[in-house]
Amino acid sequence: MSVVDGEQPPPIHRPGVLSVQQQVITDLAVYSQGQPVAADIAERERVGIQRYGTPLQPGNGRSMIRDAYDENLDLVIYLRGAITEQGETEDLVLAYDRAINLAIQIREML
């Protein structure tokens, strides 16, 4: 049986705990081009609260590493699809290669 088999429980809300999105938004302040990404993350937080009833918080009853791995697998798939649609541009191929290597690295953490 694989370490990634099975479903994870729904997230639980932890009152008073800063969301992971807000932590990332704070981290992005040091990046010169971070503001648009911070705005996108704030919107994702809004959507997540609407969808799941809680922001993404540490200690929410789920494995963050497992969620990161699952999401990274989606990233690999979407980037490969973009290469098929748009051609092998240098930026896409580099992003695809980085995503694959990140998936391998995260998988080793599970």
C-alpha positions, 0 to 999 in steps of 0.5 A, spaced: 500 500 500 502 506 498 503 512 503 499 516 498 493 511 498 486 513 502 483 520 503 484 525 508 479 528 513 476 534 512 480 540 515 478 542 522 478 550 524 483 552 529 480 559 532 486 564 533 491 560 529 493 564 523 492 562 516 497 559 512 495 564 506 496 570 511 503 567 513 505 566 505 502 573 504 507 576 510 513 572 507 511 575 500 513 582 502 520 581 501 519 580 494 519 585 489 514 582 485 510 579 490 504 583 491 500 580 485 501 573 488 499 576 495 493 578 492 492 572 488 493 568 495 488 572 499 483 570 493 484 563 494 484 564 501 477 567 500 475 561 496 477 556 501 473 559 506 467 559 502 468 552 500 471 548 506 468 553 512 475 554 514 482 557 512 488 553 511 491 552 518 497 548 521 494 543 525 488 542 521 488 534 522 490 533 515 498 532 513 500 538 509 506 534 506 501 529 503 496 535 501 503 539 498 504 532 494 497 531 491 497 539 489 504 538 486 502 532 482 496 536 479 502 542 477 506 537 474 500 534 470 498 542 468 504 544 466 505 538 461 498 539 458 501 547 457 507 544 454 502 540 449 498 546 448 503 551 447 509 548 445 516 547 449 518 554 451 524 554 455 520 557 461 515 552 461 520 546 460 524 549 466 517 550 470 515 542 468 522 540 470 522 544 477 515 541 478 517 534 477 523 534 481 519 538 487 514 532 486 520 527 487 523 531 493 516 531 497 514 524 495 521 522 499 518 526 505 512 522 506 
